[in-house]
Amino acid sequence: MSCSIIWEFHVATTRQREFEAAYSPTGPWAQLFEHASVDFLGIELMRCHDQDGRYLTVDHWTSLAAFQAFKRNFATEYDALDRQLEGLASAEISIGAFEQLG
């Protein structure tokens, strides 16, 4: 069963284009996650229609254990990218890790 990691972000209007580029399915997070090879299944970026500047990202992995192993193995790169992109969002909220059923 696969696992999806969901995050909510709030982004100022002046930073939305930059945020969308950074968190897109081809952006730097996706490029970093590609190092996980077959365990990383892709990223979805969603923009809220009801609230300007509100976004969700959904990172798809083969399992939660695969994501956790990736974070251990690439901790330095993960932390560096997180610091580099800090400030694009005014709020970053972990919604959680969800396992696909069925």
Secondary structure, 3 states (H helix, E strand, C coil): CCEEEEEEEECCHHHHHHHHHHHCCCCHHHHHHHHHHHHEEEEEEEECCCCCCEEEEEEEECCHHHHHHHHHHCHHHHHHHHHHCCCCCCEEEEEEEEECCC
